[in-house]
Amino acid sequence: MDIEKLKKTNETLDNDIQQHQKAANHLRSKIALLEQDVKNKQEIIQQTNDRIAIEQEAKVRFTTFNH
């Protein structure tokens, strides 16, 4: 009877491990997607900052040119 109980406990633990591994894999995938999203947004922010800098330089040149 103890052996059957141990087998059942082992089976339950194996199932628990499998569920935890599935959850961990799902979270790893989610992390990878979020990291890519952050990277994309950082690139957009950098492009926007570059455009702002170019526009500010053009504004300074225009103001200097007209004086």
TAMOVEN-V109878 format. One record per pair of residues at least 6 apart in sequence whose ideal C-beta (glycine too) atoms are under 7 Angstrom apart, sorted by the first residue. I is the first residue (numbers start at 0). GAP is how many residues later the second one is. D is the distance in whole Angstrom. If there is no record, write none. Layout:
# TAMOVEN-V109878
I;GAP;D, I;GAP;D
This chain:
# TAMOVEN-V109878
none
